[in-house]
Amino acid sequence: MKFFSTAIILFLIMTGCTDQKPETATKVKYVAIEGIDSTRNPGDNFFQYVNGIWYDSVSIPETQAGVGAYRFMNYPQRLRLQNLLDSVSQLDNAKGSLEQKVGDFYASGMDTVAINKKGYQPIQPILAEVESISDVPTLMGFVASQTKYQNNSIIGFYIAPDDKNSKVNIAHAYQTGLGLPNRDYYFENNSSSLGIQKAYKEYLATLFELSGTSAEQAVNNANTVYEIEKQIAESHRTRVELRDVKANYNKLAVEDLNEMHPNIAWSRLLNEMGAETDSVDVGQPDYYEKLNELLTSIPLEDWKLYLKATTLQNYADNLSKEFVDAEFAYTKVISGQTVQKTRGEKMASAVDNMLGEALGQLYVKKYFPESAKVRMLDLLDNAQKAYANRIDQLEWMTDSTKVKAKEKLFSITKKIGYPDEWKDYSNVEVVPNDYFANILSASKAQYDYNLAKLGQQVDKNEWYTTPSTVTAYYNPSANEIVFPAGILEPPYFDYEADDALNYGGIGMVIGHELTHSFDDQGAQFDKDGNVNNWWTKSDYEEFNARTQAVVDLYSSFTVQDTLHINGAMTVGENTADLSGLAVAYDAFKMTEQGQDTTKIDGFTPDQRFFMSLARIWRVKMKDEYLRLWIKTNSHSPPMWRVNGPLMNTPGFYEAFDIQPEDKMYLPEEERVAVW
């Protein structure tokens, strides 16, 4: 689902189960796959064949941009968390306990009367600090100090393993500074992008006006900020360029950076951030070259407007109703969501984001049984064996590379449900009646937690998601795959269900994550998590040719009007989908049911396997959100996560008797196979 690159700019957390098997075997239940549209030909559009009736009848909740599985399963997850928090917040919890911290954090965010009364008063000291900036050094000092509270602006900074020495954490800097989703939005002239640009400028103007600026001046301020961002955007790499692992690794000495960027003044900046280091991996050097120039070419007063705008945006959703409404007015244009999320849902997300492992303990205790982990380990083991068999059978790979590929495969660490050790939140001060203070406390604690890792050995037990999140990821620097409890539920996983459903569901996700260790990015990391070439020259050339075939295939898919999938941007995820399905199917065929042909509700086990695959990507989303997805998401839209891999899977052709006249049919010589 998610390739976790060392650019942890965006973005995981839990504690230990035993590996003991339950004393009594779980009786298998056969879950009916309902809603099959028998009027459709499965060979024309399998996604619609399995999901069409649901898709045509389901309504997207007004507070959401989509509905169904995958990331939209986080909506019902948040409702679960909200129920937990409603209960916990009403108890008389011991001060300092997990229950007190998550309960009071939630209660403080739910107290909209107090929040609305304060208006934007909580950030007035920050805005006053901006106003006191007198030169570039004090400007950079402000930027550094605010980074400690996640009020980020022009410096993107994080601590993560060194790509070439994965045992040690180092400082990384990445391109940042934009308000729109990515650089392309500033330069596109189609009606959709122009509408988003207009809504964004209106949002900025509203924020300025709400914080005391006249309406006319607020519009001028918004235009000034937008033009600064547009200049910054010129230096940004595209999402396709960001996939180049080696080009986005540039470890430079701080002394050299000082000379290259005197206006940024890296030594002083890092010192004010509390980061003691003699080097920084500057992911996108062009951005920092441009920033160094802009710091003096743009008037200081304009920079102050920009920093006020970033502060207002960063905190808008945590201030009074007027700011929340302004933020949503922009959000609905870009996502298509028509009604704001409920306050409870927002606060459930906020607690999960700020105190994720504390809340995670409560979630796992209630929703994640030990038996689920046992079943998952069995699925994982079979998937690894199936992957090894596929590697052995590759005609295009030489034996020496096969040996190294399997060494990497069996070195992968498997994490299920939640981590073995919970994060310590003792330094987070949470009070029941000051939401903004709680945000600052939790943000500073998170910054300090990450900063403490600088120069230290990497903690292999650390997770980078919360237990309730519906996701899974591969982390190349640790060579690990991670499956939080949130995804280990239907339709992905049901520890009591038959193998066809589970291998077609979570089995496909397992195969997907395993493949990320061998996609266009992951293949550049060795078994120890270092960027290191373990390929022969000829094997790597053949591998690149096959991934290019993936790019070409997916680029041919039209999603909306003339809007195509960006095959180059999504190549890693598409490779993982294609090979992940193949691995899951092979692993399924290793089971007793996989060798059977007994029908259940009129469908063979193989058919149930492929129908389960289609169910896990059962998603319907707003057109606006689909356009946003195509431009910013490294995954293909759900329909093509089903139909794309199936078009290239021989077992699917056999299971549903796909013929040349069917729309999904590809001649054998045109089918794409990487692993």
Beta strands, then each sheet from edge to edge (+ up, - down):
strand 1: 2-3
strand 2: 66-68
strand 3: 156-162
strand 4: 165-174
strand 5: 251-253
strand 6: 279-282
strand 7: 413-417
strand 8: 473-475
strand 9: 480-484
strand 10: 558-560
strand 11: 563-564
strand 12: 619-621
sheet 1: 1+ 8+ 9- 7-
sheet 2: 2+ 12-
sheet 3: 3+ 4- 6- 5+
sheet 4: 10+ 11-
end
